[in-house]
Amino acid sequence: SKAGKRLERSEGSFQHNLSAPGPLLTVNVSVLHQHVKGFGGSLSDAAALNILALSQPAQDNLLRSYFSESGIEYNLIRLPMASSDFSVRPYSYDDVPHDYELKHFALAEEDVKMKV
């Protein structure tokens, strides 16, 4: 937030107050609809470029803030396959038509240097 509480852990609680103004949300904790595997973010080329532009201590602090027990404890990362709209150039892993056996498959330099 603008108050400087980025990546700061906070906890909320449910209150049994039916006279609160605004919408009423009712949670039935005995009915489960899905399992949450975890929380995380996306590591795009742009994110990797920004992380790598930081000093090593700043990189360590940033990653600790996201993934450690003293941070927000992300446990999942999504990696775009090949380029995305957050890449500096368009690229794919195999641009050879009809290469169904993927004989020309190769990771891009961005993947090796920034994401793997």
N, CA, C and O atoms as a GROMACS GRO file, in nm:
protein
  464
    1SER      N    1   0.083  -0.118   0.000
    1SER     CA    2   0.000   0.000   0.000
    1SER      C    3   0.088   0.124   0.000
    1SER      O    4   0.210   0.116   0.015
    2LYS      N    5   0.026   0.238  -0.016
    2LYS     CA    6   0.102   0.363  -0.011
    2LYS      C    7   0.159   0.387   0.128
    2LYS      O    8   0.252   0.467   0.143
    3ALA      N    9   0.106   0.320   0.229
    3ALA     CA   10   0.156   0.334   0.366
    3ALA      C   11   0.283   0.253   0.388
    3ALA      O   12   0.337   0.253   0.499
    4GLY      N   13   0.334   0.184   0.284
    4GLY     CA   14   0.457   0.109   0.296
    4GLY      C   15   0.440  -0.033   0.345
    4GLY      O   16   0.537  -0.092   0.393
    5LYS      N   17   0.323  -0.089   0.335
    5LYS     CA   18   0.299  -0.223   0.387
    5LYS      C   19   0.306  -0.328   0.277
    5LYS      O   20   0.230  -0.425   0.279
    6ARG      N   21   0.396  -0.310   0.180
    6ARG     CA   22   0.412  -0.407   0.074
    6ARG      C   23   0.472  -0.535   0.131
    6ARG      O   24   0.568  -0.532   0.208
    7LEU      N   25   0.414  -0.645   0.092
    7LEU     CA   26   0.460  -0.779   0.131
    7LEU      C   27   0.459  -0.801   0.281
    7LEU      O   28   0.525  -0.892   0.331
    8GLU      N   29   0.386  -0.718   0.353
    8GLU     CA   30   0.377  -0.738   0.499
    8GLU      C   31   0.263  -0.835   0.528
    8GLU      O   32   0.154  -0.823   0.473
    9ARG      N   33   0.292  -0.931   0.614
    9ARG     CA   34   0.191  -1.030   0.648
    9ARG      C   35   0.085  -0.968   0.739
    9ARG      O   36   0.118  -0.894   0.832
   10SER      N   37  -0.041  -0.998   0.711
   10SER     CA   38  -0.150  -0.952   0.796
   10SER      C   39  -0.256  -1.062   0.801
   10SER      O   40  -0.263  -1.147   0.712
   11GLU      N   41  -0.335  -1.058   0.903
   11GLU     CA   42  -0.440  -1.158   0.920
   11GLU      C   43  -0.570  -1.088   0.953
   11GLU      O   44  -0.572  -0.985   1.020
   12GLY      N   45  -0.678  -1.145   0.907
   12GLY     CA   46  -0.810  -1.092   0.937
   12GLY      C   47  -0.890  -1.198   1.011
   12GLY      O   48  -0.843  -1.309   1.032
   13SER      N   49  -1.008  -1.163   1.050
   13SER     CA   50  -1.093  -1.260   1.119
   13SER      C   51  -1.238  -1.235   1.080
   13SER      O   52  -1.275  -1.124   1.043
   14PHE      N   53  -1.318  -1.339   1.090
   14PHE     CA   54  -1.460  -1.328   1.065
   14PHE      C   55  -1.528  -1.291   1.195
   14PHE      O   56  -1.492  -1.341   1.301
   15GLN      N   57  -1.627  -1.205   1.186
   15GLN     CA   58  -1.701  -1.166   1.305
   15GLN      C   59  -1.846  -1.206   1.288
   15GLN      O   60  -1.901  -1.203   1.178
   16HIS      N   61  -1.907  -1.242   1.396
   16HIS     CA   62  -2.047  -1.283   1.395
   16HIS      C   63  -2.134  -1.162   1.427
   16HIS      O   64  -2.196  -1.157   1.533
   17ASN      N   65  -2.139  -1.066   1.336
   17ASN     CA   66  -2.215  -0.944   1.357
   17ASN      C   67  -2.306  -0.925   1.237
   17ASN      O   68  -2.261  -0.883   1.130
   18LEU      N   69  -2.431  -0.955   1.252
   18LEU     CA   70  -2.524  -0.948   1.140
   18LEU      C   71  -2.577  -0.807   1.117
   18LEU      O   72  -2.651  -0.784   1.021
   19SER      N   73  -2.542  -0.712   1.203
   19SER     CA   74  -2.594  -0.576   1.188
   19SER      C   75  -2.494  -0.484   1.119
   19SER      O   76  -2.514  -0.362   1.118
   20ALA      N   77  -2.387  -0.540   1.063
   20ALA     CA   78  -2.287  -0.456   0.996
   20ALA      C   79  -2.346  -0.398   0.868
   20ALA      O   80  -2.424  -0.465   0.801
   21PRO      N   81  -2.310  -0.273   0.833
   21PRO     CA   82  -2.360  -0.216   0.709
   21PRO      C   83  -2.294  -0.281   0.588
   21PRO      O   84  -2.184  -0.335   0.598
   22GLY      N   85  -2.361  -0.276   0.476
   22GLY     CA   86  -2.303  -0.331   0.353
   22GLY      C   87  -2.346  -0.474   0.329
   22GLY      O   88  -2.433  -0.526   0.399
   23PRO      N   89  -2.284  -0.537   0.228
   23PRO     CA   90  -2.323  -0.674   0.193
   23PRO      C   91  -2.289  -0.773   0.305
   23PRO      O   92  -2.193  -0.754   0.379
   24LEU      N   93  -2.368  -0.876   0.314
   24LEU     CA   94  -2.348  -0.980   0.414
   24LEU      C   95  -2.294  -1.104   0.345
   24LEU      O   96  -2.358  -1.156   0.252
   25LEU      N   97  -2.180  -1.152   0.387
   25LEU     CA   98  -2.118  -1.272   0.332
   25LEU      C   99  -2.132  -1.383   0.434
   25LEU      O  100  -2.087  -1.369   0.548
   26THR      N  101  -2.194  -1.493   0.395
   26THR     CA  102  -2.212  -1.606   0.484
   26THR      C  103  -2.120  -1.718   0.438
   26THR      O  104  -2.124  -1.758   0.322
   27VAL      N  105  -2.036  -1.769   0.527
   27VAL     CA  106  -1.942  -1.875   0.496
   27VAL      C  107  -1.984  -2.001   0.570
   27VAL      O  108  -1.994  -2.002   0.693
   28ASN      N  109  -2.007  -2.107   0.494
   28ASN     CA  110  -2.040  -2.236   0.553
   28ASN      C  111  -1.912  -2.319   0.550
   28ASN      O  112  -1.880  -2.377   0.446
   29VAL      N  113  -1.840  -2.326   0.660
   29VAL     CA  114  -1.711  -2.394   0.664
   29VAL      C  115  -1.723  -2.545   0.657
   29VAL      O  116  -1.622  -2.614   0.643
   30SER      N  117  -1.843  -2.599   0.666
   30SER     CA  118  -1.859  -2.744   0.658
   30SER      C  119  -1.870  -2.794   0.514
   30SER      O  120  -1.866  -2.914   0.491
   31VAL      N  121  -1.884  -2.704   0.416
   31VAL     CA  122  -1.895  -2.742   0.276
   31VAL      C  123  -1.768  -2.698   0.204
   31VAL      O  124  -1.735  -2.580   0.200
   32LEU      N  125  -1.697  -2.796   0.147
   32LEU     CA  126  -1.574  -2.766   0.074
   32LEU      C  127  -1.598  -2.781  -0.075
   32LEU      O  128  -1.659  -2.879  -0.119
   33HIS      N  129  -1.552  -2.684  -0.153
   33HIS     CA  130  -1.572  -2.688  -0.297
   33HIS      C  131  -1.444  -2.712  -0.375
   33HIS      O  132  -1.449  -2.766  -0.485
   34GLN      N  133  -1.333  -2.673  -0.322
   34GLN     CA  134  -1.208  -2.691  -0.393
   34GLN      C  135  -1.092  -2.691  -0.294
   34GLN      O  136  -1.106  -2.648  -0.179
   35HIS      N  137  -0.978  -2.739  -0.342
   35HIS     CA  138  -0.857  -2.742  -0.261
   35HIS      C  139  -0.760  -2.637  -0.316
   35HIS      O  140  -0.736  -2.632  -0.436
   36VAL      N  141  -0.708  -2.555  -0.229
   36VAL     CA  142  -0.611  -2.454  -0.271
   36VAL      C  143  -0.472  -2.515  -0.256
   36VAL      O  144  -0.431  -2.552  -0.146
   37LYS      N  145  -0.400  -2.526  -0.367
   37LYS     CA  146  -0.265  -2.584  -0.364
   37LYS      C  147  -0.162  -2.486  -0.311
   37LYS      O  148  -0.062  -2.527  -0.254
   38GLY      N  149  -0.187  -2.358  -0.329
   38GLY     CA  150  -0.093  -2.259  -0.282
   38GLY      C  151  -0.117  -2.124  -0.346
   38GLY      O  152  -0.219  -2.102  -0.412
   39PHE      N  153  -0.023  -2.035  -0.326
   39PHE     CA  154  -0.032  -1.900  -0.379
   39PHE      C  155   0.102  -1.863  -0.442
   39PHE      O  156   0.207  -1.911  -0.399
   40GLY      N  157   0.097  -1.779  -0.542
   40GLY     CA  158   0.220  -1.739  -0.608
   40GLY      C  159   0.196  -1.633  -0.712
   40GLY      O  160   0.098  -1.560  -0.707
   41GLY      N  161   0.286  -1.626  -0.807
   41GLY     CA  162   0.279  -1.526  -0.912
   41GLY      C  163   0.341  -1.580  -1.039
   41GLY      O  164   0.369  -1.699  -1.050
   42SER      N  165   0.360  -1.491  -1.134
   42SER     CA  166   0.416  -1.529  -1.263
   42SER      C  167   0.556  -1.472  -1.277
   42SER      O  168   0.581  -1.357  -1.242
   43LEU      N  169   0.647  -1.554  -1.327
   43LEU     CA  170   0.783  -1.508  -1.353
   43LEU      C  171   0.798  -1.494  -1.504
   43LEU      O  172   0.838  -1.587  -1.573
   44SER      N  173   0.767  -1.375  -1.553
   44SER     CA  174   0.777  -1.346  -1.695
   44SER      C  175   0.918  -1.295  -1.727
   44SER      O  176   0.998  -1.272  -1.636
   45ASP      N  177   0.945  -1.277  -1.854
   45ASP     CA  178   1.074  -1.218  -1.894
   45ASP      C  179   1.092  -1.081  -1.830
   45ASP      O  180   1.200  -1.049  -1.781
   46ALA      N  181   0.986  -1.000  -1.830
   46ALA     CA  182   0.994  -0.865  -1.773
   46ALA      C  183   1.025  -0.871  -1.623
   46ALA      O  184   1.108  -0.794  -1.574
   47ALA      N  185   0.961  -0.962  -1.551
   47ALA     CA  186   0.989  -0.975  -1.408
   47ALA      C  187   1.134  -1.017  -1.386
   47ALA      O  188   1.202  -0.962  -1.299
   48ALA      N  189   1.181  -1.113  -1.465
   48ALA     CA  190   1.319  -1.160  -1.451
   48ALA      C  191   1.419  -1.048  -1.482
   48ALA      O  192   1.519  -1.033  -1.412
   49LEU      N  193   1.392  -0.969  -1.586
   49LEU     CA  194   1.480  -0.857  -1.620
   49LEU      C  195   1.488  -0.757  -1.505
   49LEU      O  196   1.596  -0.706  -1.474
   50ASN      N  197   1.376  -0.729  -1.444
   50ASN     CA  198   1.374  -0.635  -1.331
   50ASN      C  199   1.446  -0.691  -1.209
   50ASN      O  200   1.517  -0.618  -1.140
   51ILE      N  201   1.428  -0.818  -1.182
   51ILE     CA  202   1.497  -0.880  -1.068
   51ILE      C  203   1.648  -0.879  -1.092
   51ILE      O  204   1.725  -0.846  -1.002
   52LEU      N  205   1.690  -0.916  -1.213
   52LEU     CA  206   1.832  -0.921  -1.243
   52LEU      C  207   1.897  -0.783  -1.247
   52LEU      O  208   2.019  -0.772  -1.235
   53ALA      N  209   1.818  -0.677  -1.263
   53ALA     CA  210   1.871  -0.541  -1.262
   53ALA      C  211   1.903  -0.492  -1.120
   53ALA      O  212   1.971  -0.391  -1.103
   54LEU      N  213   1.854  -0.563  -1.020
   54LEU     CA  214   1.879  -0.527  -0.880
   54LEU      C  215   2.017  -0.575  -0.836
   54LEU      O  216   2.074  -0.665  -0.896
   55SER      N  217   2.069  -0.514  -0.731
   55SER     CA  218   2.194  -0.563  -0.671
   55SER      C  219   2.167  -0.700  -0.611
   55SER      O  220   2.052  -0.736  -0.585
   56GLN      N  221   2.273  -0.778  -0.588
   56GLN     CA  222   2.255  -0.912  -0.531
   56GLN      C  223   2.185  -0.908  -0.394
   56GLN      O  224   2.097  -0.990  -0.371
   57PRO      N  225   2.221  -0.816  -0.303
   57PRO     CA  226   2.146  -0.810  -0.176
   57PRO      C  227   1.999  -0.776  -0.195
   57PRO      O  228   1.913  -0.829  -0.125
   58ALA      N  229   1.969  -0.688  -0.291
   58ALA     CA  230   1.828  -0.654  -0.317
   58ALA      C  231   1.754  -0.774  -0.377
   58ALA      O  232   1.638  -0.797  -0.342
   59GLN      N  233   1.819  -0.849  -0.466
   59GLN     CA  234   1.757  -0.971  -0.522
   59GLN      C  235   1.726  -1.070  -0.409
   59GLN      O  236   1.616  -1.124  -0.402
   60ASP      N  237   1.824  -1.091  -0.321
   60ASP     CA  238   1.804  -1.184  -0.210
   60ASP      C  239   1.688  -1.139  -0.122
   60ASP      O  240   1.606  -1.221  -0.080
   61ASN      N  241   1.681  -1.010  -0.094
   61ASN     CA  242   1.574  -0.956  -0.010
   61ASN      C  243   1.438  -0.973  -0.077
   61ASN      O  244   1.340  -1.010  -0.012
   62LEU      N  245   1.432  -0.945  -0.208
   62LEU     CA  246   1.307  -0.959  -0.281
   62LEU      C  247   1.259  -1.104  -0.280
   62LEU      O  248   1.142  -1.130  -0.250
   63LEU      N  249   1.347  -1.198  -0.312
   63LEU     CA  250   1.307  -1.339  -0.315
   63LEU      C  251   1.270  -1.389  -0.175
   63LEU      O  252   1.177  -1.468  -0.160
   64ARG      N  253   1.342  -1.345  -0.075
   64ARG     CA  254   1.309  -1.381   0.064
   64ARG      C  255   1.171  -1.325   0.101
   64ARG      O  256   1.093  -1.392   0.170
   65SER      N  257   1.142  -1.203   0.056
   65SER     CA  258   1.012  -1.141   0.085
   65SER      C  259   0.896  -1.219   0.024
   65SER      O  260   0.787  -1.222   0.080
   66TYR      N  261   0.920  -1.280  -0.090
   66TYR     CA  262   0.815  -1.359  -0.154
   66TYR      C  263   0.807  -1.503  -0.104
   66TYR      O  264   0.698  -1.554  -0.081
   67PHE      N  265   0.921  -1.570  -0.086
   67PHE     CA  266   0.920  -1.715  -0.069
   67PHE      C  267   0.953  -1.767   0.071
   67PHE      O  268   0.929  -1.885   0.098
   68SER      N  269   1.006  -1.687   0.160
   68SER     CA  270   1.048  -1.740   0.289
   68SER      C  271   0.938  -1.731   0.394
   68SER      O  272   0.835  -1.668   0.373
   69GLU      N  273   0.962  -1.795   0.506
   69GLU     CA  274   0.867  -1.789   0.616
   69GLU      C  275   0.858  -1.649   0.674
   69GLU      O  276   0.757  -1.614   0.735
   70SER      N  277   0.961  -1.568   0.657
   70SER     CA  278   0.956  -1.430   0.705
   70SER      C  279   0.890  -1.338   0.602
   70SER      O  280   0.870  -1.220   0.629
   71GLY      N  281   0.855  -1.392   0.485
   71GLY     CA  282   0.786  -1.316   0.380
   71GLY      C  283   0.643  -1.362   0.368
   71GLY      O  284   0.580  -1.403   0.466
   72ILE      N  285   0.590  -1.355   0.246
   72ILE     CA  286   0.450  -1.392   0.225
   72ILE      C  287   0.433  -1.538   0.185
   72ILE      O  288   0.321  -1.582   0.158
   73GLU      N  289   0.541  -1.613   0.182
   73GLU     CA  290   0.541  -1.759   0.166
   73GLU      C  291   0.475  -1.809   0.037
   73GLU      O  292   0.398  -1.904   0.040
   74TYR      N  293   0.506  -1.745  -0.076
   74TYR     CA  294   0.463  -1.801  -0.203
   74TYR      C  295   0.520  -1.942  -0.216
   74TYR      O  296   0.633  -1.968  -0.175
   75ASN      N  297   0.442  -2.033  -0.273
   75ASN     CA  298   0.491  -2.168  -0.296
   75ASN      C  299   0.466  -2.216  -0.438
   75ASN      O  300   0.491  -2.333  -0.470
   76LEU      N  301   0.416  -2.128  -0.525
   76LEU     CA  302   0.392  -2.161  -0.664
   76LEU      C  303   0.444  -2.048  -0.753
   76LEU      O  304   0.438  -1.931  -0.716
   77ILE      N  305   0.493  -2.085  -0.870
   77ILE     CA  306   0.534  -1.987  -0.971
   77ILE      C  307   0.481  -2.036  -1.106
   77ILE      O  308   0.489  -2.155  -1.137
   78ARG      N  309   0.427  -1.946  -1.184
   78ARG     CA  310   0.382  -1.978  -1.319
   78ARG      C  311   0.483  -1.919  -1.417
   78ARG      O  312   0.516  -1.800  -1.410
   79LEU      N  313   0.532  -2.002  -1.507
   79LEU     CA  314   0.625  -1.957  -1.610
   79LEU      C  315   0.556  -1.961  -1.745
   79LEU      O  316   0.508  -2.067  -1.786
   80PRO      N  317   0.551  -1.850  -1.816
   80PRO     CA  318   0.495  -1.855  -1.951
   80PRO      C  319   0.582  -1.943  -2.040
   80PRO      O  320   0.705  -1.938  -2.031
   81MET      N  321   0.520  -2.021  -2.125
   81MET     CA  322   0.595  -2.102  -2.221
   81MET      C  323   0.631  -2.015  -2.339
   81MET      O  324   0.543  -1.958  -2.404
   82ALA      N  325   0.758  -2.004  -2.368
   82ALA     CA  326   0.811  -1.917  -2.474
   82ALA      C  327   0.779  -1.772  -2.440
   82ALA      O  328   0.765  -1.736  -2.324
   83SER      N  329   0.766  -1.688  -2.542
   83SER     CA  330   0.747  -1.546  -2.515
   83SER      C  331   0.602  -1.518  -2.478
   83SER      O  332   0.512  -1.596  -2.506
   84SER      N  333   0.584  -1.404  -2.416
   84SER     CA  334   0.450  -1.356  -2.383
   84SER      C  335   0.446  -1.207  -2.412
   84SER      O  336   0.540  -1.151  -2.468
   85ASP      N  337   0.338  -1.143  -2.374
   85ASP     CA  338   0.330  -0.999  -2.395
   85ASP      C  339   0.423  -0.924  -2.300
   85ASP      O  340   0.434  -0.801  -2.308
   86PHE      N  341   0.490  -0.995  -2.209
   86PHE     CA  342   0.588  -0.934  -2.119
   86PHE      C  343   0.731  -0.970  -2.159
   86PHE      O  344   0.821  -0.967  -2.075
   87SER      N  345   0.752  -1.005  -2.283
   87SER     CA  346   0.885  -1.037  -2.335
   87SER      C  347   0.935  -0.920  -2.420
   87SER      O  348   0.856  -0.841  -2.471
   88VAL      N  349   1.066  -0.910  -2.433
   88VAL     CA  350   1.122  -0.801  -2.513
   88VAL      C  351   1.122  -0.835  -2.662
   88VAL      O  352   1.144  -0.747  -2.746
   89ARG      N  353   1.097  -0.962  -2.696
   89ARG     CA  354   1.091  -1.002  -2.837
   89ARG      C  355   1.004  -1.127  -2.847
   89ARG      O  356   0.991  -1.201  -2.750
   90PRO      N  357   0.944  -1.150  -2.963
   90PRO     CA  358   0.868  -1.274  -2.980
   90PRO      C  359   0.961  -1.392  -3.006
   90PRO      O  360   1.055  -1.380  -3.084
   91TYR      N  361   0.936  -1.504  -2.943
   91TYR     CA  362   1.013  -1.626  -2.968
   91TYR      C  363   0.930  -1.747  -2.929
   91TYR      O  364   0.838  -1.738  -2.848
   92SER      N  365   0.966  -1.860  -2.986
   92SER     CA  366   0.902  -1.987  -2.950
   92SER      C  367   1.013  -2.092  -2.939
   92SER      O  368   1.131  -2.060  -2.952
   93TYR      N  369   0.975  -2.215  -2.914
   93TYR     CA  370   1.074  -2.320  -2.892
   93TYR      C  371   1.102  -2.405  -3.016
   93TYR      O  372   1.202  -2.476  -3.021
   94ASP      N  373   1.015  -2.396  -3.114
   94ASP     CA  374   1.035  -2.475  -3.235
   94ASP      C  375   0.954  -2.412  -3.347
   94ASP      O  376   0.833  -2.434  -3.356
   95ASP      N  377   1.019  -2.333  -3.432
   95ASP     CA  378   0.950  -2.264  -3.540
   95ASP      C  379   0.954  -2.341  -3.672
   95ASP      O  380   0.916  -2.286  -3.775
   96VAL      N  381   0.999  -2.465  -3.671
   96VAL     CA  382   1.008  -2.543  -3.794
   96VAL      C  383   0.872  -2.609  -3.818
   96VAL      O  384   0.825  -2.687  -3.735
   97PRO      N  385   0.809  -2.579  -3.932
   97PRO     CA  386   0.678  -2.638  -3.960
   97PRO      C  387   0.683  -2.791  -3.967
   97PRO      O  388   0.780  -2.849  -4.017
   98HIS      N  389   0.580  -2.854  -3.916
   98HIS     CA  390   0.561  -2.999  -3.921
   98HIS      C  391   0.670  -3.077  -3.846
   98HIS      O  392   0.692  -3.195  -3.876
   99ASP      N  393   0.737  -3.016  -3.752
   99ASP     CA  394   0.839  -3.085  -3.672
   99ASP      C  395   0.770  -3.151  -3.552
   99ASP      O  396   0.787  -3.109  -3.438
  100TYR      N  397   0.691  -3.254  -3.581
  100TYR     CA  398   0.611  -3.320  -3.478
  100TYR      C  399   0.696  -3.398  -3.379
  100TYR      O  400   0.650  -3.426  -3.269
  101GLU      N  401   0.817  -3.433  -3.415
  101GLU     CA  402   0.908  -3.503  -3.324
  101GLU      C  403   0.994  -3.405  -3.245
  101GLU      O  404   1.076  -3.446  -3.163
  102LEU      N  405   0.975  -3.276  -3.269
  102LEU     CA  406   1.046  -3.168  -3.198
  102LEU      C  407   1.198  -3.182  -3.208
  102LEU      O  408   1.269  -3.161  -3.109
  103LYS      N  409   1.246  -3.215  -3.323
  103LYS     CA  410   1.391  -3.227  -3.344
  103LYS      C  411   1.461  -3.092  -3.335
  103LYS      O  412   1.581  -3.086  -3.309
  104HIS      N  413   1.387  -2.984  -3.357
  104HIS     CA  414   1.446  -2.850  -3.355
  104HIS      C  415   1.409  -2.774  -3.228
  104HIS      O  416   1.431  -2.653  -3.218
  105PHE      N  417   1.352  -2.844  -3.131
  105PHE     CA  418   1.313  -2.780  -3.005
  105PHE      C  419   1.438  -2.732  -2.931
  105PHE      O  420   1.537  -2.805  -2.921
  106ALA      N  421   1.432  -2.611  -2.881
  106ALA     CA  422   1.541  -2.556  -2.799
  106ALA      C  423   1.487  -2.444  -2.712
  106ALA      O  424   1.404  -2.364  -2.757
  107LEU      N  425   1.533  -2.438  -2.588
  107LEU     CA  426   1.498  -2.326  -2.502
  107LEU      C  427   1.560  -2.199  -2.558
  107LEU      O  428   1.665  -2.203  -2.622
  108ALA      N  429   1.496  -2.089  -2.534
  108ALA     CA  430   1.549  -1.959  -2.578
  108ALA      C  431   1.649  -1.908  -2.476
  108ALA      O  432   1.650  -1.951  -2.360
  109GLU      N  433   1.733  -1.817  -2.520
  109GLU     CA  434   1.834  -1.758  -2.432
  109GLU      C  435   1.766  -1.696  -2.308
  109GLU      O  436   1.821  -1.704  -2.198
  110GLU      N  437   1.649  -1.636  -2.325
  110GLU     CA  438   1.578  -1.575  -2.211
  110GLU      C  439   1.544  -1.678  -2.105
  110GLU      O  440   1.553  -1.649  -1.985
  111ASP      N  441   1.507  -1.798  -2.147
  111ASP     CA  442   1.472  -1.902  -2.050
  111ASP      C  443   1.596  -1.945  -1.970
  111ASP      O  444   1.589  -1.958  -1.848
  112VAL      N  445   1.705  -1.966  -2.038
  112VAL     CA  446   1.827  -2.015  -1.972
  112VAL      C  447   1.886  -1.909  -1.881
  112VAL      O  448   1.925  -1.940  -1.768
  113LYS      N  449   1.892  -1.786  -1.927
  113LYS     CA  450   1.955  -1.680  -1.848
  113LYS      C  451   1.865  -1.622  -1.740
  113LYS      O  452   1.914  -1.579  -1.635
  114MET      N  453   1.734  -1.620  -1.763
  114MET     CA  454   1.647  -1.546  -1.672
  114MET      C  455   1.551  -1.629  -1.591
  114MET      O  456   1.507  -1.585  -1.485
  115LYS      N  457   1.516  -1.749  -1.637
  115LYS     CA  458   1.410  -1.822  -1.569
  115LYS      C  459   1.450  -1.958  -1.514
  115LYS      O  460   1.397  -2.000  -1.411
  116VAL      N  461   1.539  -2.027  -1.579
  116VAL     CA  462   1.573  -2.162  -1.532
  116VAL      C  463   1.662  -2.154  -1.410
  116VAL      O  464   1.702  -2.257  -1.355
   0.00000   0.00000   0.00000
